């Protein structure tokens, strides 16, 4: 057994603390690449490792956080990925000695995945795989994935690790004090997605002090059975006498240890601001608290980027909206062939408003490139709603495209008991961390009896478990056959639900409405069958949630089965029914006025459809100014509002901005092809600071809003900012800083710009920067987040031109 996995069972392991700050203290020059020190100053890196080992760390984390090709390219080091990562492991190994463990560190690439950014999923996987191959060659004990903000990028990193190694994986995301990552993922959604992928340990690093980290881990524990890892900062940075200080003392950091141990935290280390002294205190605080790992029960969950949905016997029946399916829907079939997504986006919103919690997505129709269509559909749905997805296809190629495009843990619909299906579909579920629907049929067709279907279910379960898919992630479709053909069939399906649950302990699902095919007044029969299936123990149902009778049966059934506590959902729905809550979506029939269509396209991020829509508006006789002021801009304003109230998150904002950009360039063409740049902005993370994720997001969003961005990267000296600002004739300079001593650099840079008489607007931001501080150093504007940065820059530059 891998030594890390073995020791994790027996003891709570101590991880080391911060690396970046110590490297700076010991000679990392401004603008220098931390990971390059593995090659040109290995003794310095080794010394830091030794200090942590001496302090009592069981696990040393390699100096390879930014060792991926994308990051190293900023320093012209992309050809040295292998060397840098190998030596990172070798240096840590020398310091770890016989009993120490070496965790190879992976951090984000700094790039954004399609459709928000330009990195392809496969490309991202390969960037990480290149790093992992070097770790394997150098003999790392495990991989630690740190500081991820984008759950989909983290998925790519995990998939990369697992495709080239069987090393244990610890996966961490960074949350802010609002309890979500910058890209909108809460701890529960992260935990569900990561556990689905089969990592060994999940948790959080950076961003928060130990109290905040504890709160995050508590949330993760609600949905996950995995061992946890805590890597808090030494408190939240504060400004004292012009210097940033991480105020957390070693004692404060250990105050939570009893609770952490209780929660099932098995690895404890530190992030920014922690030192060997902190690690020593953690080590000492753990004396006498060592306990063996206790296995926790697992339960069934699905996730999206922003939410989780439970399934299985403890949860209410999960309503899966069936309407994103071309069967019998001419309009949707036509859109699939034309590559449009308006139907999908509308149905996604309306089905959720009607009470679905999961969305089935089916793109299989004649004349449609199904893999491409499924990818596009996943992007379209995740652009407008936060529900987990059910990917409905029997084509493994299409499923894989959809699985790559999804953010969370999806439900694959479906695998069957046929050998060919088991062989192709189950490995996809394992690789992409998905749950599966298993159809109770095989090469011989659908078994007549419940016992026959149970036998197929048993075969699917065995095949799934043999490749590491746990039973909580399997739902058996007991199959609905039309009752009009043979009346005994309905009861066989219901008996199968009971048998599968009792004999195998598996959850069940049905596509319910097929029961009534060929009979009049279908909703009555379907809804009654649905109620009976709920009583038999059905865990999930693929239905039309806009069918009132079906939802009536569902809501009543949940009360009667004791799954709607105090009948809250029932009362909430039916007590309101006299005054139905308005749903802010289009009516299914009849098009919206063109201004609203434009606004909706911006809100929904319909970057594919927007240009056509603008052209239609022009053809209708609207002038460019009206289109912009009465259509597009109100849309963007609504995006800002929704972002501000946590209803949408950065990825959606970025898509909306890109859509806006496309609309604007089309309008500019109309007005005589003026330059499309709204201004030139120089961006940099100041000297001494190597945290650039926030700055990167601001850059992307500014570009999407039509600005030309010159990104100088991180750890940039004031002199360089000065010379580039002059040479590039920029309109504004944006500076970010996250940590120790770097606020001073921000001030020095602004002073230098002023002293040199360079007339540019200045904008500052970053975790430790406040409006007050921005004012005190004479910055023209302060922005708390990327969207605010864009809004304020818009105002500033518009009023000055
Ligand atoms: N089991 C599993 N997956 C499934 C099914 C199942 N996926 C597909 C299907 N069955 C469930 N989805 C649908 C989708 C549409 C319709 C029925 C089931 C449907 N369409 C109408 C028609 O065909 O006439 C169109 C009516 C409308 O506009 O809504 O009924 O059993 N695992």
Boltz pocket constraint, residues with backbone or C-beta under 6 A from the ligand:
constraints:
  - pocket:
      binder: B
      contacts: [[A, 322], [A, 323], [A, 325], [A, 327], [A, 328], [A, 329], [A, 392], [A, 413], [A, 414], [A, 437], [A, 477], [A, 479], [A, 480], [A, 510], [A, 511], [A, 512], [A, 513], [A, 514], [A, 542], [A, 544]]
      max_distance: 6.0
